Amino acid sequence: MKNKTINTILIIFVTAMLVKLAFFVRLGATADKVVVLQTAGITCGGCVADIEKALQAKGGIASMEVDVRGGRVIVGFDSKKIRRDEIVAVISGLGYRVKVSEVLSIEQFRAKTCREPGIKMRYIGCAGCGRN
């Protein structure tokens, strides 16, 4: 009888945690577009942190990657919640020069880079480019 009670409590706890996690995940933005920006003036981790903080505060941003050496900012975003021009305005408003290099669908981004836009834009590998 004691084991049944413990098992029931564990099942209820795990179910509650899964529901909470599912609710949390659904609240995050889902990218349907990726904008690649050429930038100038980003010189350090502090610049990166400022850009990340400002974009996250805007909403609709699913992922971002700032390449200090390459002068690129890659942002996965939900085009129903934020426009490409708004992303550019946020970064240029911080004092950096910004030019849109390209806007891609998620599928185009995957095909071109063999990566999945996500929290840290993880590499997925692909057969098309031979990088697995």
Phi and psi restraints in degrees (value plus and minus 20) as a CYANA .aco file:
   2 LYS   PHI     -84.1   -44.1
   2 LYS   PSI     -60.0   -20.0
   3 ASN   PHI     -84.2   -44.2
   3 ASN   PSI     -58.6   -18.6
   4 LYS   PHI     -83.4   -43.4
   4 LYS   PSI     -59.9   -19.9
   5 THR   PHI     -84.8   -44.8
   5 THR   PSI     -65.1   -25.1
   6 ILE   PHI     -83.6   -43.6
   6 ILE   PSI     -64.6   -24.6
   7 ASN   PHI     -81.9   -41.9
   7 ASN   PSI     -61.3   -21.3
   8 THR   PHI     -83.2   -43.2
   8 THR   PSI     -64.1   -24.1
   9 ILE   PHI     -82.8   -42.8
   9 ILE   PSI     -63.5   -23.5
  10 LEU   PHI     -82.3   -42.3
  10 LEU   PSI     -62.5   -22.5
  11 ILE   PHI     -83.4   -43.4
  11 ILE   PSI     -64.0   -24.0
  12 ILE   PHI     -82.7   -42.7
  12 ILE   PSI     -63.4   -23.4
  13 PHE   PHI     -83.1   -43.1
  13 PHE   PSI     -68.6   -28.6
  14 VAL   PHI     -83.3   -43.3
  14 VAL   PSI     -62.0   -22.0
  15 THR   PHI     -81.6   -41.6
  15 THR   PSI     -64.6   -24.6
  16 ALA   PHI     -81.8   -41.8
  16 ALA   PSI     -61.1   -21.1
  17 MET   PHI     -86.5   -46.5
  17 MET   PSI     -60.3   -20.3
  18 LEU   PHI     -85.0   -45.0
  18 LEU   PSI     -60.3   -20.3
  19 VAL   PHI     -83.5   -43.5
  19 VAL   PSI     -63.9   -23.9
  20 LYS   PHI     -82.6   -42.6
  20 LYS   PSI     -64.0   -24.0
  21 LEU   PHI     -83.6   -43.6
  21 LEU   PSI     -63.7   -23.7
  22 ALA   PHI     -81.2   -41.2
  22 ALA   PSI     -61.4   -21.4
  23 PHE   PHI     -83.7   -43.7
  23 PHE   PSI     -62.7   -22.7
  24 PHE   PHI     -82.7   -42.7
  24 PHE   PSI     -65.9   -25.9
  25 VAL   PHI     -83.3   -43.3
  25 VAL   PSI     -59.4   -19.4
  26 ARG   PHI     -86.7   -46.7
  26 ARG   PSI     -44.0    -4.0
  27 LEU   PHI     -94.4   -54.4
  27 LEU   PSI     -43.9    -3.9
  28 GLY   PHI     -91.6   -51.6
  28 GLY   PSI     135.8   175.8
  29 ALA   PHI     -91.3   -51.3
  29 ALA   PSI     127.2   167.2
  30 THR   PHI    -135.4   -95.4
  30 THR   PSI     105.5   145.5
  31 ALA   PHI     -95.7   -55.7
  31 ALA   PSI     116.0   156.0
  32 ASP   PHI    -140.7  -100.7
  32 ASP   PSI     -26.8    13.2
  33 LYS   PHI    -160.4  -120.4
  33 LYS   PSI     136.2   176.2
  34 VAL   PHI    -150.4  -110.4
  34 VAL   PSI     108.2   148.2
  35 VAL   PHI    -130.8   -90.8
  35 VAL   PSI     112.6   152.6
  36 VAL   PHI    -127.3   -87.3
  36 VAL   PSI     101.7   141.7
  37 LEU   PHI    -134.0   -94.0
  37 LEU   PSI     115.4   155.4
  38 GLN   PHI    -111.5   -71.5
  38 GLN   PSI     112.0   152.0
  39 THR   PHI    -150.2  -110.2
  39 THR   PSI     143.0   183.0
  40 ALA   PHI    -158.8  -118.8
  40 ALA   PSI     121.9   161.9
  41 GLY   PHI      84.3   124.3
  41 GLY   PSI     -27.8    12.2
  42 ILE   PHI    -103.3   -63.3
  42 ILE   PSI      97.4   137.4
  43 THR   PHI    -142.4  -102.4
  43 THR   PSI     -33.8     6.2
  44 CYS   PHI    -176.5  -136.5
  44 CYS   PSI     158.1   198.1
  45 GLY   PHI     -82.2   -42.2
  45 GLY   PSI     -50.2   -10.2
  46 GLY   PHI     -85.1   -45.1
  46 GLY   PSI     -59.6   -19.6
  47 CYS   PHI     -82.7   -42.7
  47 CYS   PSI     -64.1   -24.1
  48 VAL   PHI     -79.7   -39.7
  48 VAL   PSI     -66.9   -26.9
  49 ALA   PHI     -81.2   -41.2
  49 ALA   PSI     -60.6   -20.6
  50 ASP   PHI     -82.3   -42.3
  50 ASP   PSI     -63.8   -23.8
  51 ILE   PHI     -84.9   -44.9
  51 ILE   PSI     -67.2   -27.2
  52 GLU   PHI     -80.2   -40.2
  52 GLU   PSI     -64.7   -24.7
  53 LYS   PHI     -83.7   -43.7
  53 LYS   PSI     -64.2   -24.2
  54 ALA   PHI     -86.6   -46.6
  54 ALA   PSI     -60.2   -20.2
  55 LEU   PHI     -90.7   -50.7
  55 LEU   PSI     -61.3   -21.3
  56 GLN   PHI     -83.4   -43.4
  56 GLN   PSI     -54.0   -14.0
  57 ALA   PHI     -88.2   -48.2
  57 ALA   PSI     -44.0    -4.0
  58 LYS   PHI     -93.6   -53.6
  58 LYS   PSI     -54.1   -14.1
  59 GLY   PHI      69.0   109.0
  59 GLY   PSI     133.0   173.0
  60 GLY   PHI      65.1   105.1
  60 GLY   PSI     -18.9    21.1
  61 ILE   PHI    -115.8   -75.8
  61 ILE   PSI     102.1   142.1
  62 ALA   PHI    -114.1   -74.1
  62 ALA   PSI     -54.4   -14.4
  63 SER   PHI    -179.3  -139.3
  63 SER   PSI     138.2   178.2
  64 MET   PHI    -175.2  -135.2
  64 MET   PSI     132.9   172.9
  65 GLU   PHI    -163.1  -123.1
  65 GLU   PSI     108.6   148.6
  66 VAL   PHI    -135.1   -95.1
  66 VAL   PSI     100.1   140.1
  67 ASP   PHI    -124.3   -84.3
  67 ASP   PSI      80.1   120.1
  68 VAL   PHI     -83.2   -43.2
  68 VAL   PSI     -69.7   -29.7
  69 ARG   PHI     -85.3   -45.3
  69 ARG   PSI     -60.4   -20.4
  70 GLY   PHI    -102.7   -62.7
  70 GLY   PSI     -31.9     8.1
  71 GLY   PHI      47.3    87.3
  71 GLY   PSI      15.1    55.1
  72 ARG   PHI    -141.6  -101.6
  72 ARG   PSI     125.9   165.9
  73 VAL   PHI    -145.6  -105.6
  73 VAL   PSI     104.8   144.8
  74 ILE   PHI    -134.6   -94.6
  74 ILE   PSI     102.8   142.8
  75 VAL   PHI    -146.4  -106.4
  75 VAL   PSI     102.8   142.8
  76 GLY   PHI    -110.0   -70.0
  76 GLY   PSI     107.2   147.2
  77 PHE   PHI    -162.5  -122.5
  77 PHE   PSI     140.5   180.5
  78 ASP   PHI    -113.1   -73.1
  78 ASP   PSI      87.7   127.7
  79 SER   PHI     -88.2   -48.2
  79 SER   PSI     -29.6    10.4
  80 LYS   PHI    -104.5   -64.5
  80 LYS   PSI     -36.7     3.3
  81 LYS   PHI    -129.4   -89.4
  81 LYS   PSI     -46.3    -6.3
  82 ILE   PHI    -168.2  -128.2
  82 ILE   PSI     123.5   163.5
  83 ARG   PHI    -116.4   -76.4
  83 ARG   PSI     135.3   175.3
  84 ARG   PHI     -74.5   -34.5
  84 ARG   PSI     -61.9   -21.9
  85 ASP   PHI     -83.4   -43.4
  85 ASP   PSI     -52.8   -12.8
  86 GLU   PHI     -87.5   -47.5
  86 GLU   PSI     -58.6   -18.6
  87 ILE   PHI     -83.2   -43.2
  87 ILE   PSI     -65.5   -25.5
  88 VAL   PHI     -80.1   -40.1
  88 VAL   PSI     -64.2   -24.2
  89 ALA   PHI     -82.7   -42.7
  89 ALA   PSI     -58.7   -18.7
  90 VAL   PHI     -81.7   -41.7
  90 VAL   PSI     -67.6   -27.6
  91 ILE   PHI     -90.8   -50.8
  91 ILE   PSI     -63.1   -23.1
  92 SER   PHI     -87.5   -47.5
  92 SER   PSI     -49.2    -9.2
  93 GLY   PHI     -85.9   -45.9
  93 GLY   PSI     -40.1    -0.1
  94 LEU   PHI    -105.0   -65.0
  94 LEU   PSI     -23.7    16.3
  95 GLY   PHI      83.2   123.2
  95 GLY   PSI     -10.4    29.6
  96 TYR   PHI    -120.9   -80.9
  96 TYR   PSI     126.3   166.3
  97 ARG   PHI    -101.3   -61.3
  97 ARG   PSI     114.0   154.0
  98 VAL   PHI    -155.5  -115.5
  98 VAL   PSI     115.9   155.9
  99 LYS   PHI    -156.8  -116.8
  99 LYS   PSI     113.3   153.3
 100 VAL   PHI     -92.4   -52.4
 100 VAL   PSI     101.1   141.1
 101 SER   PHI    -106.5   -66.5
 101 SER   PSI     -68.7   -28.7
 102 GLU   PHI    -183.7  -143.7
 102 GLU   PSI     136.0   176.0
 103 VAL   PHI    -141.4  -101.4
 103 VAL   PSI     106.9   146.9
 104 LEU   PHI    -144.6  -104.6
 104 LEU   PSI     130.9   170.9
 105 SER   PHI     -94.5   -54.5
 105 SER   PSI     147.3   187.3
 106 ILE   PHI     -80.1   -40.1
 106 ILE   PSI     -61.7   -21.7
 107 GLU   PHI     -83.3   -43.3
 107 GLU   PSI     -62.1   -22.1
 108 GLN   PHI     -84.5   -44.5
 108 GLN   PSI     -60.7   -20.7
 109 PHE   PHI     -82.7   -42.7
 109 PHE   PSI     -65.5   -25.5
 110 ARG   PHI     -79.9   -39.9
 110 ARG   PSI     -66.5   -26.5
 111 ALA   PHI     -85.0   -45.0
 111 ALA   PSI     -57.0   -17.0
 112 LYS   PHI     -98.9   -58.9
 112 LYS   PSI     -55.7   -15.7
 113 THR   PHI    -133.2   -93.2
 113 THR   PSI     -31.5     8.5
 114 CYS   PHI      38.7    78.7
 114 CYS   PSI      13.2    53.2
 115 ARG   PHI    -150.8  -110.8
 115 ARG   PSI     138.0   178.0
 116 GLU   PHI    -127.6   -87.6
 116 GLU   PSI     101.6   141.6
 117 PRO   PHI     -86.5   -46.5
 117 PRO   PSI     108.8   148.8
 118 GLY   PHI    -179.7  -139.7
 118 GLY   PSI    -174.5  -134.5
 119 ILE   PHI     -78.4   -38.4
 119 ILE   PSI     -65.9   -25.9
 120 LYS   PHI    -144.1  -104.1
 120 LYS   PSI       8.1    48.1
 121 MET   PHI      26.4    66.4
 121 MET   PSI      43.4    83.4
 122 ARG   PHI     -88.7   -48.7
 122 ARG   PSI     127.1   167.1
 123 TYR   PHI     -94.8   -54.8
 123 TYR   PSI     111.1   151.1
 124 ILE   PHI    -126.6   -86.6
 124 ILE   PSI     -34.6     5.4
 125 GLY   PHI      52.1    92.1
 125 GLY   PSI     135.5   175.5
 126 CYS   PHI    -181.0  -141.0
 126 CYS   PSI     133.7   173.7
 127 ALA   PHI     -95.4   -55.4
 127 ALA   PSI     -48.9    -8.9
 128 GLY   PHI     -81.3   -41.3
 128 GLY   PSI     -57.3   -17.3
 129 CYS   PHI    -125.2   -85.2
 129 CYS   PSI     -23.6    16.4
 130 GLY   PHI      61.4   101.4
 130 GLY   PSI     -15.5    24.5
 131 ARG   PHI    -118.0   -78.0
 131 ARG   PSI      85.7   125.7
